[in-house]
Amino acid sequence: MKLTKLAIVTAMAATVGTTSALADLVFPSLSYRTGPYAAGGIPFADGYADYFTLLNERDGGINGVQARVLECETAYNTQKGVECYESTKGEGSLVYQPLSTGITYQLIPKATADGIPVHSMGYGRTSAANGKVFSHVFNYPGTYWDAASIIVNHILEENGGDINGKKIALVYHNSAYGKEPIRTLEELSKKHGYELSLVPVDHPGQEQKSQWLQIRRDRPDYVLMWGWGVMNQVAVKEAANIRFPMENFIGVWWSGSENDVVPAGEGANGYKAVTFHGVGSDFPIFEDIQKHVVDKGKAAGAGDQIGTVLYNRGLYAAMLAAEAARAAQEIHNTKEITPAQMRDGMEALKIDSARLEELGLGGFGPEINVSCENHGGPGLGAIAQWNATDGTWSLINEFGPADREIIDPLIMEDSTAFAAENNIPERCS
Amino acid sequence: MLYRETGDFKSSYATDQQTFPIRSERYLFWGAMVIAFLVVPFFINDYWEKSVLVPLLVWSMAALGLNILTGYCGQVSLGTGGFMAVGAYACYKLMTAFPDLNIFFVVILSGGVTAFVGMLFGLPSLRIKGFYLAVATLAAQFFLVWLFNKVPWFYNYSASGQITAPERTIFGIAVTGASAPPWATYLFCLTLVFLFAWMARNLTRGTLGRSWMAIRDMDIAAEIIGVQPLKAKISAFAVSSFYIGVAGALYFSVWLGAVEPTEAFGINVSFLVLFMVIIGGLGSILGSFLGAAFLTLMPVLLKNVMVGGLGWPTDLAAHFEIMLVGGLIVFFLIVEPHGLAQLWRLVKEKLRLWPFPY
């Protein structure tokens, strides 16, 4: 045991010794390339890393300072996530993006105490959108509750505004992540009069026969899904098996990638998912990635994920982080920013369509305008639909808003309860 | 030469029967304790606390508990994860229901609650043995985790089903919550583990421990010589669950701070603790610590060497780590089926004779 400890000390000393000399902007990537959720973790991590490689190769970094991506494997496991956080925070990590709601819940108190921002982009704790309570947590450009409401809006649109008496089932990952939208869907069902039934699926979700038997028996008009990893593809396959009409099966943005629909083949045709950013690789930035990253042999991972939904999302996350770092450099008039300055940058982040155009991502996502009060961003989303013959996703409507009338009071209620529990004074006044 | 009993005379029964009868062993033990209590707290940082030392202590505690049941009493249990969940949820409910109660007592009480639940699930052990008992405890594992995920009362009706530990202090110093200093959480866990390991050592060599071992070695013979199987088995389940409950409470409140039942207390936790006990050595207090150290420190060490030291890609390192740890487990089981504790015993035997073996 002593030998082991000694070896850890040596290993850690070696790590610290090799890295502390460089002055750069550190973006830790708590990725997962192993385990039952790797199918989602790999493309996201690749996109995240590739964007920073692009900035370094093409522009020489962010305003001349090189960005360094510090990757740490979590396997979507909270204990390993905590280990990763503790081992990387000492290296000047600017912002954490754990891509896991469970790890986000772990990091919210820890990172707030350490003064390091967390960006849980479209996941994590929804009520963190209230910046008055959660000073260091951001979840722009949208939250789970926005996603739930946008899906219901889409259903409303399809039914001419009246879904009274319709049956909607929610198939969800039986964890903090999957349970997030339940409150919102319940409130929305009171408003619109649909009947909500809940169908939990336990981790990791490889076995869903009984759940889909229940759905076949209940015959809901619509099925919504809050799934991740292997659970998604199993659900889509099972839905195809019971011949559930795919256009009435709608996933959250974490249940809408190629990995989820390809295994079901033709059967998945017409499956829908909500998204907060554009799909496909028809944007100018991909030419730059090809030229500066792929052709130089610097693509992350196997380099075979470029243009997939989750790769784009990783790219988008990296772009938002890089833009926030730029904003922080501007506010504090320094090139080498600290995590505290990064937080200020994130809070002052503004990305309009002109800026997106400049970045080579014209029309990729809605405009973003973060403020001290609102860390949840615009909360806009569009519905994407899968075409199995072409093997492509395409947006079938414009980016639209969620039902703020329902969601804002819910966010207020949950975040004030959290503030009261933990004695957090309100900010931004 | 280095380690010998020559000249170490005993003049009373008490000195003859003490836990470490050889002087140099005693010095080694107290030396290690002095370092653990008085030196480490001055050097500990967040990384060592959250990734190395507190996990080591928590898993040692759980392994101690399972070792009492499986190693000393011979009852195989696969319900460790479930019992840890009982400890964690009892801790959460007590912390939130009685905010003024000292966290030390909360942790002890959570152990008590778990002991009670453990006794309930230990009842079938009077009728069923071996593999069949393992299956019965497996039911406890799944039932308990399902229960904590299903009934909102256990997680105080929070929207996400997560439980989060509020800040609690001892002598004005936080030991739970995000702002707890590393040395405080470490010392808190260390004190509890030290106390209970001490107690376990003395329990297992007293009447109760001997009745457990009698049941383990041959239950019919034990019954004939007057050991009550009901008392022995149920007490083993109670004491074991108490330890596991305390481990679960520390796991949730001090180490992680927030947990959700399906992920933190799944069947993999039960297997992990069982492997710790088997690799460390069944029926050995030291073995529980060695097993826990092997299975918690080895992955962290390998990760630091492969990713931090050699600069390998993280996915390659993660896969390699799984293979290497698996391979090492098989290696140890073949080379030393009685666990790391037996290896230590052999080393001591050799050292006594060194440098003149016969």
Interface residues (C-beta under 8 A of the other chain):
Chain A: M1 T4 K5 A7 I8 A11 M12 A14 T15 S31 R33 T34 A38 I42 E71 C72 E73 A75 N77 T78 Q79 V82 E83 E86 S87 K89 G90 T101 G102 Y105 Q106 P109 K110 T112 A113 R125 N174 S175 A176 K179 E180 I182 R183 D202 H203 G301 D414 E421 N422
Chain B: D46 Y47 E49 K50 S51 V52 P55 N149 A159 S160 G161 Q162 T164 P166 E167 G177 A178 S179 L256 G257 A258 V259 E260 T262 E263 A264 G266 F289 L290 A293 L297 M298 V300 L301 K303 N304 V305 V307 G308 G309 P313 T314 D315 A317 A318 H319 I322
